[in-house]
Every structure is written in structure tokens, then in C-alpha cells.
Amino acid sequence: MATQKKIRVLMTKAGLDAHERGLMVVCMGLKDEGFEVIYAGLRQTPEAVLQAAIQEDADVLGVSSMCGAHNVFIKKLTEKAKAKGIDFKDMLLVAGGIIPDEDVPVLKEMGVSATFGPGTPIRDIASFIRENVTER
């Protein structure tokens, strides 16, 4: 019987944001949904997050922001990725937390595939990931 590779999701907080309770709920929920979840932790730089995603061979990179740093963090993250030849069509980039509606188009232009706010059911996040992760 062949075993299917689990989808690897690397989750992190944006910048100095330390509001991790919601992110931890999402991490546990995605584990319950059958994903392999790696939590990169708090106070990570875009460079460190990108390096961790590369080292962990992540299929999905999830960035959580509750303090308004998402635009700056993700801009730096995507610039660093582009410089390394990483395309966020191959590694799914998603964002969650408190993200104003007017920021969503800006994030999508940067390469974010989807944003998930507070109260998004875990099964909806899991379904989006399953439907959008590129086979590698």
C-alpha cells in the first residue's frame, strides 16, 4: 500500500507580533486535518522564515499577523523569495489574523493566495490548502 506524502505547512508570526493563541489553534486544527505542521515561532524575520520554509521543504507558508505588520513583513518576505528564485505558485503563501479588507488586494499582488480572518473554520483553511497546493 503506497503512502501519500503529507502536506507540509510552516506557520509563523509576522515580526514582533506575539499574539499566538489563534495561530496555535490553527496549527493544531491543521494537524488534526492530517497536515504536517511546523511552527517557526515568534519574532521571526522574513529572512529566517524563508530559510526555514526552504529547509523544511514546506508546501505552504502561513504568516499570521495581529498587529498590522503583514504588508511590510510579506513584502520583505516575497522580495527575499524572488531574489532566491522562489515562486509562491510552487510554495503556497497564505496569511491570517487581523487583515483589513483593503489590504487583501495588496497582499494578493505580492503573492498571497488567500487570507483567513478570525473565526474561519479550520476545515475551510484545510480545504483551500488541499485544493491549491501544487504537486511537486
N, C-alpha and C positions, 0 to 999 in steps of 0.2 A: 504494500500500500504506500503510495507516494505521499509525502508530507508537503503541504503548501507553506511557503515562506510567510511568516507573519509580517505584516506591515509595521515598519519601524517609525515611531513618532518621537521626535526630540522636542521637548517643551521647555520654554524658558520665560523669564520675566524681562521686560524692557528696562534697561538702565538701572536706575536706583529704586525702582518700584519694588516694594516689599510686601504688597498685598497679595499673598499667595493662596489664601483659602480656596477661592473659586478655581484657581488653576489646579490645585491638588485634587479637587472634586472631579474636574475634567480628566486629569491623569488617571485616577482610579477608575472612573467610568470607562475610559478607553481601554484600560487593561481588562475590565470585565467584558468588554466587547470583543476581546481577542487580539488586540494590538500589543506589540511590544513597545512600551513607553519608557523613554529615558528622560529624566528631569535634570536639566543642566543647572538649575539653581538660580539663586538671586544674584543681583548686582553683576550681571554678565555684560561684557562689551559686545558690540556687534561682531568684532573680530573673533572673540572667544566662542561665541555662539556658532558662527560659521565654521570654525575649526572643529568644534565638537560635532556638528552635523556631518562634516566630511569624515571624521574619524569613526563615527558611529554608523556610517553608511545609511543615513536617515532617508526614508521615503517622504517624510513630512516634517516640516519645521514649523512649530507653532509658537507664536510670540504673544504673550499676554501683557496688557498694559491697563493699569487702572489710574495712572497719574498724568496722562496727556503726553507721554514721551513717544508714542507709537510712530508718528510721522518721522521724527528725527532718527529714531532707532532703526526703523525699517529702511529709510533712505540710505543710511550708512551701511546697513547690512546688505542691501541689494547692490550698492556701489562696490563693496568689497567682493561680493559674489561675482559680479560681472568682470572685475579685474582678474579673478581666478578662473574665468571661463565657465562658471556655474550658471545654468539656466533654471529659473524656477518653474519651468514647464516640466523638467525632469524630477526635481525635488519640490513637492507641493509646499507652498508657503501660505499659511493661514494665520489670522490674528484674532484675538479675542479680548474681552474686557470692556471697558468704557470707551467706546469709539463713537464720536459724534457722526451722524449720518453724512454731514458734509465732508468728512474725512475719508469716507469709503471709496469714492471715485479716485481720489489721490493715491490711496493705498493700492487700488487695483492697477493703476498706471505703473506703479512701482513693481508689480509682480505678485501682489497678494491675490490669491484665488478666491478667498471668502473671509468674511468677518463673522464672528459669533459673539453676541452680547450676553449679558446676564440672563439666566433663565432659559437659554437654548437647551432643548433636550439633548442629552448625550447621544441618543440614537440618531438624531439629525446630524450631529457632527460626524459620527461614525459612518453614517450612510454617505455623506458628502466625500469623506476621505476614500471610502471603498470605491465610489464611482469615479473619482478623479485622480487616483494615484496611477502613474504611468508604469506599465510593466517594464522592468529593466532586466 
